Amino acid sequence: MPYALDTRLTILRDTPSPAGPTARTEAAQALALSALSWVLGDSGRAQRLLDLTGLTPDELRAGLGDPGMLVAVLDFLCAHEPDLLAAADALGVTPQQLAAARERIAA
């Protein structure tokens, strides 16, 4: 796992942290972008994301900084447990951290 992502995941943990809400939200967004990268790494999974969310590839690219799009990606993972578990394993996080990132971004 890249150092920057590992550092940001530490901020996401439920333990007390000197990081403020902005840092935790940025960490959640970074995790969501990593999850999106994982989803797009498999063409079948990527197509299912597009089909289920109704997003086009252009809308997906344009929305990379949009919290609503990041929430949609995490919703996609959270709605299908096999993908959620596989993504969490690939990213070196727990499924709960992915769900918590979704909640943090949506707040």
TIMI-416879 format. One record per residue (C-alpha): residue in three letters; chain; x, y, z negated. Coordinates in Angstrom, 1 decimal. Each point is the difference from the previous one (the first is absolute). Example, Ala and Ser with C-alpha at 12.3 -4.5 7.8 and 13.67 -1.06 7.14 Angstrom:
<recs>
<rec><residu>ALA</residu><chaine>A</chaine><east>12.3</east><north>-4.5</north><up>-7.8</up></rec>
<rec><residu>SER</residu><chaine>A</chaine><east>1.4</east><north>3.4</north><up>0.7</up></rec>
</recs>
This chain:
<recs>
<rec><residu>MET</residu><chaine>A</chaine><east>0.0</east><north>0.0</north><up>0.0</up></rec>
<rec><residu>PRO</residu><chaine>A</chaine><east>1.4</east><north>3.4</north><up>0.9</up></rec>
<rec><residu>TYR</residu><chaine>A</chaine><east>1.3</east><north>2.0</north><up>-3.0</up></rec>
<rec><residu>ALA</residu><chaine>A</chaine><east>-2.4</east><north>2.9</north><up>0.5</up></rec>
<rec><residu>LEU</residu><chaine>A</chaine><east>-3.1</east><north>-2.2</north><up>0.0</up></rec>
<rec><residu>ASP</residu><chaine>A</chaine><east>1.3</east><north>-1.9</north><up>-3.0</up></rec>
<rec><residu>THR</residu><chaine>A</chaine><east>0.4</east><north>3.3</north><up>-1.8</up></rec>
<rec><residu>ARG</residu><chaine>A</chaine><east>-3.5</east><north>1.2</north><up>1.0</up></rec>
<rec><residu>LEU</residu><chaine>A</chaine><east>-1.5</east><north>-3.3</north><up>-1.2</up></rec>
<rec><residu>THR</residu><chaine>A</chaine><east>1.5</east><north>0.6</north><up>-3.4</up></rec>
<rec><residu>ILE</residu><chaine>A</chaine><east>-1.9</east><north>3.2</north><up>-0.1</up></rec>
<rec><residu>LEU</residu><chaine>A</chaine><east>-3.3</east><north>-1.8</north><up>0.8</up></rec>
<rec><residu>ARG</residu><chaine>A</chaine><east>0.2</east><north>-2.4</north><up>-2.9</up></rec>
<rec><residu>ASP</residu><chaine>A</chaine><east>-2.5</east><north>0.6</north><up>-2.8</up></rec>
<rec><residu>THR</residu><chaine>A</chaine><east>2.8</east><north>0.6</north><up>-2.5</up></rec>
<rec><residu>PRO</residu><chaine>A</chaine><east>0.6</east><north>3.6</north><up>-1.2</up></rec>
<rec><residu>SER</residu><chaine>A</chaine><east>2.1</east><north>1.8</north><up>2.4</up></rec>
<rec><residu>PRO</residu><chaine>A</chaine><east>1.5</east><north>3.5</north><up>0.2</up></rec>
<rec><residu>ALA</residu><chaine>A</chaine><east>-1.4</east><north>0.2</north><up>3.6</up></rec>
<rec><residu>GLY</residu><chaine>A</chaine><east>-3.1</east><north>2.1</north><up>0.3</up></rec>
<rec><residu>PRO</residu><chaine>A</chaine><east>-3.1</east><north>-0.7</north><up>2.0</up></rec>
<rec><residu>THR</residu><chaine>A</chaine><east>1.5</east><north>1.4</north><up>3.2</up></rec>
<rec><residu>ALA</residu><chaine>A</chaine><east>2.9</east><north>-2.4</north><up>-0.1</up></rec>
<rec><residu>ARG</residu><chaine>A</chaine><east>-2.3</east><north>-3.0</north><up>-0.7</up></rec>
<rec><residu>THR</residu><chaine>A</chaine><east>-2.2</east><north>1.0</north><up>2.9</up></rec>
<rec><residu>GLU</residu><chaine>A</chaine><east>3.0</east><north>0.3</north><up>2.3</up></rec>
<rec><residu>ALA</residu><chaine>A</chaine><east>1.1</east><north>-3.4</north><up>-1.2</up></rec>
<rec><residu>ALA</residu><chaine>A</chaine><east>-3.4</east><north>-1.5</north><up>0.7</up></rec>
<rec><residu>GLN</residu><chaine>A</chaine><east>0.1</east><north>1.6</north><up>3.5</up></rec>
<rec><residu>ALA</residu><chaine>A</chaine><east>3.4</east><north>-1.5</north><up>0.7</up></rec>
<rec><residu>LEU</residu><chaine>A</chaine><east>-1.2</east><north>-3.4</north><up>-1.1</up></rec>
<rec><residu>ALA</residu><chaine>A</chaine><east>-3.1</east><north>0.4</north><up>2.3</up></rec>
<rec><residu>LEU</residu><chaine>A</chaine><east>2.3</east><north>0.9</north><up>3.0</up></rec>
<rec><residu>SER</residu><chaine>A</chaine><east>2.2</east><north>-3.1</north><up>-0.8</up></rec>
<rec><residu>ALA</residu><chaine>A</chaine><east>-3.2</east><north>-2.1</north><up>-0.1</up></rec>
<rec><residu>LEU</residu><chaine>A</chaine><east>-1.1</east><north>1.4</north><up>3.4</up></rec>
<rec><residu>SER</residu><chaine>A</chaine><east>3.4</east><north>-0.8</north><up>1.4</up></rec>
<rec><residu>TRP</residu><chaine>A</chaine><east>-0.4</east><north>-3.6</north><up>-1.3</up></rec>
<rec><residu>VAL</residu><chaine>A</chaine><east>-3.5</east><north>-0.2</north><up>1.6</up></rec>
<rec><residu>LEU</residu><chaine>A</chaine><east>1.2</east><north>1.3</north><up>3.3</up></rec>
<rec><residu>GLY</residu><chaine>A</chaine><east>2.8</east><north>-2.6</north><up>0.0</up></rec>
<rec><residu>ASP</residu><chaine>A</chaine><east>-2.5</east><north>-2.7</north><up>1.1</up></rec>
<rec><residu>SER</residu><chaine>A</chaine><east>-1.9</east><north>0.7</north><up>3.2</up></rec>
<rec><residu>GLY</residu><chaine>A</chaine><east>-3.1</east><north>-2.0</north><up>-1.1</up></rec>
<rec><residu>ARG</residu><chaine>A</chaine><east>-0.1</east><north>1.7</north><up>-3.4</up></rec>
<rec><residu>ALA</residu><chaine>A</chaine><east>0.5</east><north>3.4</north><up>1.6</up></rec>
<rec><residu>GLN</residu><chaine>A</chaine><east>-2.9</east><north>-0.6</north><up>2.4</up></rec>
<rec><residu>ARG</residu><chaine>A</chaine><east>-2.2</east><north>-1.1</north><up>-2.8</up></rec>
<rec><residu>LEU</residu><chaine>A</chaine><east>0.8</east><north>3.2</north><up>-1.9</up></rec>
<rec><residu>LEU</residu><chaine>A</chaine><east>-1.0</east><north>2.1</north><up>3.1</up></rec>
<rec><residu>ASP</residu><chaine>A</chaine><east>-3.1</east><north>-2.1</north><up>0.5</up></rec>
<rec><residu>LEU</residu><chaine>A</chaine><east>-1.2</east><north>0.2</north><up>-3.6</up></rec>
<rec><residu>THR</residu><chaine>A</chaine><east>0.8</east><north>3.6</north><up>-0.6</up></rec>
<rec><residu>GLY</residu><chaine>A</chaine><east>-1.1</east><north>1.3</north><up>3.4</up></rec>
<rec><residu>LEU</residu><chaine>A</chaine><east>3.3</east><north>1.9</north><up>0.4</up></rec>
<rec><residu>THR</residu><chaine>A</chaine><east>1.8</east><north>0.2</north><up>3.3</up></rec>
<rec><residu>PRO</residu><chaine>A</chaine><east>3.8</east><north>-0.2</north><up>0.2</up></rec>
<rec><residu>ASP</residu><chaine>A</chaine><east>0.1</east><north>3.8</north><up>0.7</up></rec>
<rec><residu>GLU</residu><chaine>A</chaine><east>-2.2</east><north>0.7</north><up>-3.0</up></rec>
<rec><residu>LEU</residu><chaine>A</chaine><east>2.2</east><north>-2.2</north><up>-2.2</up></rec>
<rec><residu>ARG</residu><chaine>A</chaine><east>3.1</east><north>1.8</north><up>1.2</up></rec>
<rec><residu>ALA</residu><chaine>A</chaine><east>-1.6</east><north>3.4</north><up>-0.5</up></rec>
<rec><residu>GLY</residu><chaine>A</chaine><east>-1.2</east><north>-0.9</north><up>-3.5</up></rec>
<rec><residu>LEU</residu><chaine>A</chaine><east>3.2</east><north>-1.2</north><up>-1.6</up></rec>
<rec><residu>GLY</residu><chaine>A</chaine><east>0.0</east><north>2.9</north><up>-2.4</up></rec>
<rec><residu>ASP</residu><chaine>A</chaine><east>-3.7</east><north>-0.1</north><up>-0.6</up></rec>
<rec><residu>PRO</residu><chaine>A</chaine><east>-1.0</east><north>-1.4</north><up>-3.4</up></rec>
<rec><residu>GLY</residu><chaine>A</chaine><east>-3.2</east><north>-1.4</north><up>1.4</up></rec>
<rec><residu>MET</residu><chaine>A</chaine><east>1.8</east><north>-2.1</north><up>2.6</up></rec>
<rec><residu>LEU</residu><chaine>A</chaine><east>2.4</east><north>-1.3</north><up>-2.7</up></rec>
<rec><residu>VAL</residu><chaine>A</chaine><east>-2.9</east><north>-1.0</north><up>-2.2</up></rec>
<rec><residu>ALA</residu><chaine>A</chaine><east>-1.6</east><north>-1.8</north><up>3.1</up></rec>
<rec><residu>VAL</residu><chaine>A</chaine><east>3.2</east><north>-2.0</north><up>0.4</up></rec>
<rec><residu>LEU</residu><chaine>A</chaine><east>0.1</east><north>-1.0</north><up>-3.7</up></rec>
<rec><residu>ASP</residu><chaine>A</chaine><east>-3.8</east><north>-0.8</north><up>0.1</up></rec>
<rec><residu>PHE</residu><chaine>A</chaine><east>0.7</east><north>-2.2</north><up>3.0</up></rec>
<rec><residu>LEU</residu><chaine>A</chaine><east>2.6</east><north>-1.9</north><up>-2.0</up></rec>
<rec><residu>CYS</residu><chaine>A</chaine><east>-2.0</east><north>-0.1</north><up>-3.2</up></rec>
<rec><residu>ALA</residu><chaine>A</chaine><east>-3.0</east><north>-1.4</north><up>1.8</up></rec>
<rec><residu>HIS</residu><chaine>A</chaine><east>1.9</east><north>-3.1</north><up>1.2</up></rec>
<rec><residu>GLU</residu><chaine>A</chaine><east>1.8</east><north>-1.8</north><up>-2.8</up></rec>
<rec><residu>PRO</residu><chaine>A</chaine><east>2.4</east><north>-2.1</north><up>2.2</up></rec>
<rec><residu>ASP</residu><chaine>A</chaine><east>1.2</east><north>3.2</north><up>1.6</up></rec>
<rec><residu>LEU</residu><chaine>A</chaine><east>0.2</east><north>1.9</north><up>-3.3</up></rec>
<rec><residu>LEU</residu><chaine>A</chaine><east>2.1</east><north>-2.8</north><up>-1.6</up></rec>
<rec><residu>ALA</residu><chaine>A</chaine><east>2.2</east><north>-0.3</north><up>3.1</up></rec>
<rec><residu>ALA</residu><chaine>A</chaine><east>0.5</east><north>3.8</north><up>0.2</up></rec>
<rec><residu>ALA</residu><chaine>A</chaine><east>0.8</east><north>0.2</north><up>-3.7</up></rec>
<rec><residu>ASP</residu><chaine>A</chaine><east>2.5</east><north>-2.8</north><up>0.3</up></rec>
<rec><residu>ALA</residu><chaine>A</chaine><east>1.7</east><north>1.5</north><up>3.1</up></rec>
<rec><residu>LEU</residu><chaine>A</chaine><east>0.2</east><north>3.5</north><up>-1.7</up></rec>
<rec><residu>GLY</residu><chaine>A</chaine><east>1.2</east><north>-1.3</north><up>-3.3</up></rec>
<rec><residu>VAL</residu><chaine>A</chaine><east>-2.9</east><north>1.3</north><up>-2.0</up></rec>
<rec><residu>THR</residu><chaine>A</chaine><east>-3.1</east><north>-1.5</north><up>-1.7</up></rec>
<rec><residu>PRO</residu><chaine>A</chaine><east>-3.4</east><north>0.0</north><up>1.6</up></rec>
<rec><residu>GLN</residu><chaine>A</chaine><east>-1.1</east><north>2.2</north><up>-2.9</up></rec>
<rec><residu>GLN</residu><chaine>A</chaine><east>2.6</east><north>2.7</north><up>1.0</up></rec>
<rec><residu>LEU</residu><chaine>A</chaine><east>-1.5</east><north>0.1</north><up>3.5</up></rec>
<rec><residu>ALA</residu><chaine>A</chaine><east>-3.5</east><north>0.4</north><up>-1.5</up></rec>
<rec><residu>ALA</residu><chaine>A</chaine><east>1.3</east><north>2.6</north><up>-2.4</up></rec>
<rec><residu>ALA</residu><chaine>A</chaine><east>1.6</east><north>1.9</north><up>2.9</up></rec>
<rec><residu>ARG</residu><chaine>A</chaine><east>-3.4</east><north>0.0</north><up>1.7</up></rec>
<rec><residu>GLU</residu><chaine>A</chaine><east>-1.6</east><north>1.5</north><up>-3.1</up></rec>
<rec><residu>ARG</residu><chaine>A</chaine><east>2.7</east><north>2.6</north><up>-0.4</up></rec>
<rec><residu>ILE</residu><chaine>A</chaine><east>-0.3</east><north>1.2</north><up>3.6</up></rec>
<rec><residu>ALA</residu><chaine>A</chaine><east>-3.8</east><north>0.1</north><up>-0.2</up></rec>
<rec><residu>ALA</residu><chaine>A</chaine><east>-0.1</east><north>2.0</north><up>-3.2</up></rec>
</recs>
